[in-house]
């Protein structure tokens, strides 16, 4: 008897006296949890998002659609990147005022090539106020998951209020579980056994979130 047969045999023995349950998953799991923690206006929800993003050490900016290209230009100029990574579906007007060399998201790009890119600009799928979380789902304005993990600087544009929800349950209702979801709560950070915080290990060291209204 090989290892596979031994493992499967143990599983069969463990399940031998377990009754069959044909209840559908969406009916078997209780959904009576709170979807919201208190009532908020749209403005209060956006303010909570900004506050929690800042708590996670993200840098938050607010602007309108007309000024967005100039905000992105300023943020890139402050970093001084030679190359900025741009997803294929990023609205062209967002980058209309910025002048760094643009690198497009390509399937053939190697990690070494991506590592030369200092900044990336993307949209998002949804932003969660209660947790200060930005969710990406690989849509054309966000690109592949790796383009937001390798560069050291990520500028993420959130459309207000259309893409802002209060809670995680509300966010899940908008998201497709079959898509590659990336949940981001602040810049990448980890701690060693002595609790020394190190940023930029598993993703960008700097996350800048631009809350843009009027789109």
Beta strands, then each sheet from edge to edge (+ up, - down):
strand 1: 59-64
strand 2: 83-86
strand 3: 101-104
strand 4: 119-122
strand 5: 126-128
strand 6: 133-136
strand 7: 153-160
strand 8: 164-165
strand 9: 182-184
strand 10: 189-191
strand 11: 197-199
strand 12: 206-213
sheet 1: 1+ 12+ 7+ 4+ 2+ 3+
sheet 2: 8+ 5+ 6- 9+
sheet 3: 10+ 11-
end
